[in-house]
Amino acid sequence: MSTRIKMNTQSLQNSFPDVYKELFSQCSIVTSAPGFFHWVGEYAVNFGGLSINQKLPFRAYVGIEPSREKDVIAFGKIKVFIPSRKSFEDFAYEDVIKSKITRHITAMTQRLSGKPCPGFKIHGVFEIPPASGLNLSSSFASALIAAT
């Protein structure tokens, strides 16, 4: 048990300072959102029902690195923590997902600012394991929208 890495933001930052240092040194804007778990009612809220959820003590960090290329949104390094391996590993979204994300961000920034989307690169550090049922997608989307 002594080799176990606690699954919370503070212990991960203490155990892997270089991962966070790289994100914060590359990006002029870094935001984060917590993971969360639905105990009950995750679909009921769509129809006016109640939901009970809980925020979790780990986060999805999203960083924005300015680019010289206008109207080009690219994906940079994304690291995700894999608890079973006790390490952060490279993560890549599928091309279809990347194109949907960039299309929505481009349209949103142009609609809100009235100007063409400035170019930037998206980086991330996800303390939430993918496909774990802990809402990585929602946390990533929330942090990304806040950053842009």
Disulfide bonds with the S-S distance in Angstrom:
none
